[in-house]
Amino acid sequence: MTGSLAGKTLFITGASRGIGLAIGLRAARDGANVAIAAKSVEPQAKVPGTIFTAAKEVEAAGGSALPIACDIRFEEQVALAVEATVRQFGGIDILVNNASAIDLRGIESLEMKRYDLMQQINGRGAYLCAKLALPHLKKAANPHILTLSPPLDMNPKWFSPNLAYTIAKYGMSLVTLGLSRDLAGAGVAVNSLWPETAIATAAVGNLLGGEAALRHARRPEIVADAAHAILARAARTCTGNFFIDAAVLREEGVKDFKSFAVDPSVDALLDFFLDAPLSEGVSKTGFHPAG
């Protein structure tokens, strides 16, 4: 794989664990600066990891870390987090919109407070972080906004029965769609990235049913490697894309994805919002409710 993020400053939401942390660690191996903007300041039984443990991992990997307690639902907190990042590292080169909320219940059982939470964190959160980071991104040499959200597809099967989640997640993708056009003249790349399969994170384990389900997933490093490849590309010629991690890595010369499997002896589950696998060792049915 080519390109380096050495000296770049990444502002990553939800980076205390999972995919966000993996992206930060991959950048840290290049010697990048990583602002870890997340809510987790105290460890929890079902979702281990805090901004402070993540910062230690980033520094151990070779990067510089700034742990910031930040709930992206609140404009004031995001503004302070952005200011702290710029004060610490001198600017922001890359925004990674990773923070997300998920609840797959249908309209009859989903409380409106859970609906509102998903809307506030997902689409609105991505929009808000982009808005406040933008003045600094415009000053960067090769600025990128990368959002962890799926390709847009208006097939009703993706909306039923988990309508609220799809609206919220597609909201993040609409931010990519609109901003990629808005910011093309400014040279700010705006892309989305989505995993081909289920990814072994605490959230997915809790959603799918624990350790047994996680056997049918890939490790977060596959998304991190794909993100790294995208973020190292020239911003002016790489924008407006809805990337899938396996496809990105195939472009980078990766042919075997078994090294990313939690258990190479079983198929990984195809992720939400994708119709068919792109690589071998992936179940065609997937785990989405529309399955």
C-alpha positions as CSV (number, residue, x, y, z in Angstrom):
1,M,0.0,0.0,0.0
2,T,1.3,3.5,-0.9
3,G,1.0,6.8,0.8
4,S,1.6,8.0,4.3
5,L,-0.3,10.1,6.9
6,A,2.8,11.1,8.7
7,G,2.3,14.5,10.4
8,K,-1.3,14.7,9.4
9,T,-4.0,15.5,12.1
10,L,-7.1,13.4,12.2
11,F,-10.2,14.3,14.1
12,I,-12.1,11.0,14.6
13,T,-15.5,10.8,16.2
14,G,-16.3,7.7,18.3
15,A,-12.7,6.7,18.3
16,S,-12.5,5.2,21.8
17,R,-13.0,1.7,20.4
18,G,-13.9,-0.3,17.3
19,I,-13.5,1.0,13.8
20,G,-12.8,4.5,14.9
21,L,-9.9,3.4,17.1
22,A,-8.6,1.1,14.4
23,I,-8.5,4.0,11.9
24,G,-6.6,6.1,14.5
25,L,-4.1,3.3,15.1
26,R,-3.4,2.8,11.4
27,A,-2.7,6.5,11.0
28,A,-0.6,6.5,14.2
29,R,1.7,3.9,12.7
30,D,2.6,6.6,10.1
31,G,3.3,9.1,12.9
32,A,0.0,11.0,12.6
33,N,-1.8,13.1,15.2
34,V,-5.1,11.7,16.4
35,A,-7.9,13.6,18.2
36,I,-10.1,11.1,19.8
37,A,-13.5,12.7,20.2
38,A,-15.9,10.4,22.0
39,K,-18.2,10.2,25.0
40,S,-16.6,7.3,26.7
41,V,-14.6,8.6,29.7
42,E,-15.5,5.6,32.0
43,P,-15.2,1.9,31.0
44,Q,-18.5,0.0,30.6
45,A,-19.0,-3.8,30.9
46,K,-20.5,-4.3,27.4
47,V,-18.5,-1.7,25.6
48,P,-14.9,-1.5,26.9
49,G,-12.6,1.3,26.0
50,T,-12.4,5.0,26.8
51,I,-10.9,8.1,25.2
52,F,-7.9,7.6,27.6
53,T,-7.2,4.0,26.8
54,A,-7.5,4.8,23.1
55,A,-5.0,7.6,23.5
56,K,-2.5,5.2,25.1
57,E,-2.9,2.8,22.2
58,V,-2.4,5.6,19.6
59,E,0.8,6.7,21.3
60,A,2.1,3.2,21.6
61,A,1.5,2.8,17.9
62,G,3.7,5.8,17.2
63,G,1.3,8.6,16.9
64,S,0.4,11.7,19.1
65,A,-3.0,11.5,20.8
66,L,-5.5,14.0,22.2
67,P,-8.4,12.5,24.1
68,I,-11.4,14.7,24.1
69,A,-14.7,14.1,25.9
70,C,-17.2,15.1,23.2
71,D,-20.8,14.3,22.6
72,I,-21.4,15.2,18.9
73,R,-25.1,16.0,19.5
74,F,-24.0,19.3,21.1
75,E,-22.6,22.0,19.0
76,E,-20.7,23.6,21.9
77,Q,-18.9,20.4,22.7
78,V,-17.9,19.8,19.1
79,A,-16.7,23.5,18.7
80,L,-14.5,23.1,21.8
81,A,-13.1,19.8,20.6
82,V,-12.2,21.3,17.3
83,E,-10.6,24.2,19.0
84,A,-8.6,22.0,21.3
85,T,-7.4,19.9,18.3
86,V,-6.2,23.0,16.4
87,R,-4.5,24.4,19.5
88,Q,-2.7,21.1,20.2
89,F,-1.7,20.2,16.6
90,G,-1.9,23.4,14.6
91,G,-4.8,22.4,12.3
92,I,-7.0,19.6,11.0
93,D,-6.2,17.6,7.9
94,I,-8.8,14.9,8.1
95,L,-12.2,14.5,9.6
96,V,-13.5,10.9,10.1
97,N,-17.2,10.8,10.9
98,N,-17.3,7.4,12.6
99,A,-19.6,7.9,15.6
100,S,-23.0,6.3,15.0
101,A,-26.0,5.0,16.8
102,I,-28.0,1.9,15.9
103,D,-31.4,0.5,16.9
104,L,-33.1,-1.9,14.5
105,R,-36.6,-1.9,16.0
106,G,-39.6,-1.1,13.8
107,I,-42.0,1.8,14.1
108,E,-44.4,0.0,16.6
109,S,-41.7,-0.7,19.2
110,L,-39.1,2.1,18.8
111,E,-39.4,4.9,21.2
112,M,-39.1,8.4,19.7
113,K,-36.2,9.2,22.1
114,R,-34.2,6.4,20.4
115,Y,-35.3,7.7,17.0
116,D,-34.1,11.2,17.9
117,L,-30.8,9.8,19.3
118,M,-30.0,8.2,16.0
119,Q,-30.9,11.3,14.0
120,Q,-28.8,13.5,16.3
121,I,-25.7,11.4,16.2
122,N,-25.7,10.0,12.7
123,G,-26.8,12.5,10.0
124,R,-26.8,15.7,12.2
125,G,-23.6,14.7,13.9
126,A,-21.7,14.2,10.6
127,Y,-23.1,17.5,9.3
128,L,-22.1,19.4,12.4
129,C,-18.6,18.0,12.6
130,A,-18.0,18.8,8.9
131,K,-19.4,22.3,9.4
132,L,-17.1,23.1,12.3
133,A,-14.0,21.4,10.9
134,L,-14.4,22.9,7.5
135,P,-12.5,26.2,8.1
136,H,-9.5,24.3,9.2
137,L,-9.8,21.6,6.5
138,K,-9.7,24.3,3.8
139,K,-6.3,25.4,5.1
140,A,-4.9,21.8,4.9
141,A,-2.7,20.6,2.0
142,N,-4.7,17.5,1.2
143,P,-8.0,17.7,3.2
144,H,-10.4,14.8,3.5
145,I,-13.8,14.1,5.1
146,L,-14.5,10.4,5.4
147,T,-17.8,9.2,6.7
148,L,-18.6,5.6,7.8
149,S,-21.9,5.2,5.9
150,P,-23.3,3.0,3.2
151,P,-23.9,3.6,-0.5
152,L,-27.4,5.1,-1.2
153,D,-30.0,2.7,-2.5
154,M,-33.7,3.6,-2.6
155,N,-34.9,0.0,-2.7
156,P,-37.6,-0.4,-0.1
157,K,-36.0,-3.5,1.3
158,W,-33.4,-1.5,3.0
159,F,-36.0,0.6,4.8
160,S,-38.2,-2.2,6.1
161,P,-38.4,-3.2,8.9
162,N,-35.6,-1.1,10.3
163,L,-36.9,2.2,8.9
164,A,-35.5,4.6,11.6
165,Y,-32.0,3.2,11.4
166,T,-31.9,3.4,7.6
167,I,-33.1,7.0,7.7
168,A,-30.4,7.9,10.2
169,K,-27.6,6.0,8.4
170,Y,-28.5,7.3,5.0
171,G,-28.5,10.8,6.5
172,M,-24.8,10.4,6.9
173,S,-24.5,9.3,3.2
174,L,-26.5,12.3,2.1
175,V,-23.9,14.5,3.8
176,T,-21.3,12.9,1.6
177,L,-23.4,13.3,-1.5
178,G,-24.1,17.0,-1.0
179,L,-20.7,18.1,0.5
180,S,-18.7,16.3,-2.2
181,R,-20.3,18.7,-4.7
182,D,-20.3,21.7,-2.4
183,L,-16.6,21.4,-1.6
184,A,-15.1,20.2,-4.9
185,G,-14.0,23.7,-5.7
186,A,-12.2,24.1,-2.4
187,G,-10.3,20.8,-2.9
188,V,-11.8,19.1,0.1
189,A,-12.4,15.4,-0.6
190,V,-15.7,14.0,0.8
191,N,-16.2,10.3,0.7
192,S,-18.1,7.5,2.4
193,L,-16.7,4.1,3.4
194,W,-18.7,1.0,4.3
195,P,-17.5,-2.5,5.3
196,E,-18.4,-5.5,3.0
197,T,-19.1,-7.6,6.1
198,A,-20.0,-7.5,9.7
199,I,-17.1,-6.1,11.7
200,A,-16.0,-7.5,15.1
201,T,-16.9,-4.6,17.4
202,A,-18.6,-4.6,20.8
203,A,-21.7,-3.0,19.2
204,V,-22.0,-5.7,16.6
205,G,-21.4,-8.4,19.2
206,N,-24.2,-7.0,21.3
207,L,-26.5,-6.7,18.3
208,L,-25.9,-10.1,16.8
209,G,-25.6,-12.2,19.9
210,G,-22.2,-12.3,21.4
211,E,-19.0,-14.2,20.7
212,A,-20.5,-16.9,18.5
213,A,-21.8,-14.2,16.1
214,L,-18.5,-12.4,16.0
215,R,-16.9,-15.5,14.5
216,H,-18.7,-14.5,11.3
217,A,-17.1,-11.1,11.1
218,R,-13.9,-9.4,10.0
219,R,-11.6,-7.4,12.2
220,P,-11.8,-3.6,12.2
221,E,-8.4,-3.5,10.7
222,I,-9.8,-4.2,7.2
223,V,-11.8,-0.9,7.4
224,A,-8.8,0.9,8.8
225,D,-6.6,-0.2,6.0
226,A,-9.1,0.9,3.4
227,A,-9.6,4.2,5.2
228,H,-5.8,4.8,5.2
229,A,-5.7,4.1,1.5
230,I,-8.4,6.6,0.7
231,L,-7.1,9.3,3.0
232,A,-3.6,9.1,1.4
233,R,-5.1,9.8,-2.1
234,A,-5.1,13.2,-3.7
235,A,-8.2,15.0,-2.4
236,R,-9.0,16.8,-5.6
237,T,-9.2,13.6,-7.6
238,C,-10.8,11.4,-5.0
239,T,-14.2,12.7,-3.9
240,G,-17.9,11.8,-4.1
241,N,-17.3,8.1,-3.7
242,F,-19.2,5.4,-1.7
243,F,-16.3,3.0,-1.1
244,I,-16.6,-0.6,0.1
245,D,-13.5,-1.7,2.1
246,A,-12.8,-4.9,0.1
247,A,-13.0,-3.0,-3.2
248,V,-10.6,-0.3,-2.0
249,L,-8.0,-2.9,-0.8
250,R,-8.3,-4.9,-4.0
251,E,-7.3,-1.6,-5.8
252,E,-4.3,-1.5,-3.5
253,G,-3.3,-5.0,-4.5
254,V,-4.7,-7.0,-1.6
255,K,-6.0,-10.3,-2.9
256,D,-6.6,-12.4,0.2
257,F,-9.0,-11.2,2.9
258,K,-8.7,-14.2,5.1
259,S,-6.2,-12.5,7.3
260,F,-8.9,-10.1,8.4
261,A,-11.4,-12.8,9.4
262,V,-12.1,-13.4,13.0
263,D,-12.5,-17.1,12.1
264,P,-11.2,-18.0,8.6
265,S,-13.0,-21.4,8.8
266,V,-16.5,-19.8,8.5
267,D,-18.0,-17.3,6.1
268,A,-18.3,-13.6,7.2
269,L,-21.8,-12.1,7.1
270,L,-22.6,-9.7,4.3
271,D,-23.2,-6.2,5.8
272,F,-26.4,-4.2,5.8
273,F,-27.2,-2.3,2.6
274,L,-25.2,-4.5,0.2
275,D,-26.8,-6.9,-2.3
276,A,-23.9,-9.3,-3.0
277,P,-20.4,-10.1,-1.7
278,L,-17.4,-8.6,-3.4
279,S,-14.9,-11.2,-2.2
280,E,-14.7,-14.9,-1.3
281,G,-15.6,-16.2,2.2
282,V,-18.7,-14.0,2.6
283,S,-22.2,-15.3,3.1
284,K,-24.6,-14.1,0.5
285,T,-27.5,-13.8,2.9
286,G,-25.9,-11.4,5.4
287,F,-27.4,-10.4,8.7
288,H,-29.6,-7.5,7.8
289,P,-33.3,-7.9,8.7
290,A,-34.4,-7.6,5.0
291,G,-32.0,-10.6,4.4
